[in-house]
Amino acid sequence: MIRLANVLLIDADSARTGPLLARLSHNGYHAVVAETPEQAIGHARSEHPDLILVGDAGQSPIVTGGALRQDAQCADIPMVALVTRISADMASDAYVAGLDDVVCWDYDDVEMFARLRPLIRLATMHAELRQRSAAAAAFGISARSRATAPEGNRPSILVVGHDRDGVGAVMGDAAEVISSVNLYDAENLLERRNFDAAIITADSDIEPSLAFSSQVRNNPRLFNLPMVMLMDKGASATEPYRRGVSRVLHRPMDPGIMRASVLSMVRRQQLRWSIRAALFESLKDASRDPLTGAYNRAFLEKYLTERLAVATTHHRHLAVVFFYIPNIEGVRDHFGDDAAEHLAQQLGQWIGGLLRAEDLSALYAQNQFCVVLPDTPLVEAEVVMHRIAGVLAYTDFAVREVYQPVKVWVQVACTDARPDDSMDSLLARAQAKLD
């Protein structure tokens, strides 16, 4: 059975771990239980799970999680404290200990898994960094296999809407806080500069704030941006989480919980940027296609062989997408090699720019790009495929020595890995769908 993630649950109370295990399994997560800190650290070191949920195993979740975070072999595993009730001191202590979140045992599935999914994707980024570093070594490229959040970077936070909650005062000197009352202006700000988080102060009419959240989450450049929504007491958090909000806090807001929550998400966002930079250390002359700037076919085949072995062994999703742009040759026939190469170069940049950092894009053959999407079910890969194809098809490309906009048509194909696949059979199945 394919798993969305492997989870280690640490808690000594089987009466509450049993129901949570059932919920995790129902949502595609494979979990095992450790009843003591010693069992937990042994399992974490040997199995390196994607996520650790830390309950009560004879000591507080913060103490157990903090000890795991200090262990070199577990340092890059996302960790969440499981508690019955969250206080400001607890949220602050968890942040200081290096934990990624604090959640309650009784959260409903919508909130629970909305909070866990970004951490699973962070684990995918860490795993991808290790995979690319190993593949790069075969090409004589030295690339980091681990990355950490930078120290001392003062984050930038955008407050969207009327700041009647005093967010600026709560964050104090911990962050640069910029406010935008108008949602349209806020969206433009997010397009023009990088923010580490956005805090949406929703009014009683919540729909404009929900629409803004959806717009941000569907933006290829902003889909990882942490978004906190402040809502009136009693308002349902279900729809905000479904629209892509990372965290919902209700009024009256506890300043300590808000500050710790935002800073935890900021640290996670800065870690993503650090991993992204480290991932591209594997993209050097020996692994790069000189024309498009994407990875070359030799690197793709080395990397994908190893990626497929990991996916098969650990029962994980792995999807492959092909983009074929046949009318590049029409541009070549009418305007020459330089124009065709300039168009191919732009297409490589656009495809790479529309992907997540952990997805890999390579030039597979002339005018044909192969994209590998780790830990991605086929249905999600198809969404990515059609989104990118749509953007390319509706873009007017400015090509050197061509004095009119150039439009392209894109042929696409997508498949996912099967238990008996080799690298050749996986690519051949996707290729066959292009014909």
Disulfide bonds with the S-S distance in Angstrom:
none
